[in-house]
Amino acid sequence: MSFGVVQSAIAIIKNNRSLIGKRNQLKNTLSTQNGKKVEFKGRKATAFELKRLRERIQMDNKLIMRKRILATSIVMIILIVAFLSMLK
């Protein structure tokens, strides 16, 4: 009979159920305060600053994409060379 398996399954279910309560305690800790939205006080960004920020983020993303493509290409070339050398 498989009573050992059933007992371990019951223990796992109990442990998982006990974790649910802990998750609910952390629900609103970072983004809200007393159920209200947290607002930051400070100066507002101008349209020019937002445009510069947007352009900077786009340039950074393009640079990251180029680096990824270059790294992937180098790895693929190395794998192809290794595979072709194994065939000879």
Secondary structure in CASP SS format (residue, H / E / C, confidence):
PFRMAT SS
TARGET T0000
AUTHOR 0000-0000-0000
METHOD secondary structure of the structure
MODEL  1
M C 1.00
S C 1.00
F H 1.00
G H 1.00
V H 1.00
V H 1.00
Q H 1.00
S H 1.00
A H 1.00
I H 1.00
A H 1.00
I H 1.00
I H 1.00
K H 1.00
N H 1.00
N H 1.00
R H 1.00
S H 1.00
L H 1.00
I H 1.00
G H 1.00
K H 1.00
R H 1.00
N H 1.00
Q H 1.00
L C 1.00
K C 1.00
N C 1.00
T C 1.00
L C 1.00
S C 1.00
T E 1.00
Q E 1.00
N C 1.00
G C 1.00
K E 1.00
K E 1.00
V C 1.00
E C 1.00
F C 1.00
K C 1.00
G C 1.00
R C 1.00
K C 1.00
A C 1.00
T C 1.00
A H 1.00
F H 1.00
E H 1.00
L H 1.00
K H 1.00
R H 1.00
L H 1.00
R H 1.00
E H 1.00
R H 1.00
I H 1.00
Q H 1.00
M H 1.00
D H 1.00
N H 1.00
K H 1.00
L H 1.00
I H 1.00
M H 1.00
R H 1.00
K H 1.00
R H 1.00
I H 1.00
L H 1.00
A H 1.00
T H 1.00
S H 1.00
I H 1.00
V H 1.00
M H 1.00
I H 1.00
I H 1.00
L H 1.00
I H 1.00
V H 1.00
A H 1.00
F H 1.00
L H 1.00
S H 1.00
M H 1.00
L H 1.00
K C 1.00
END
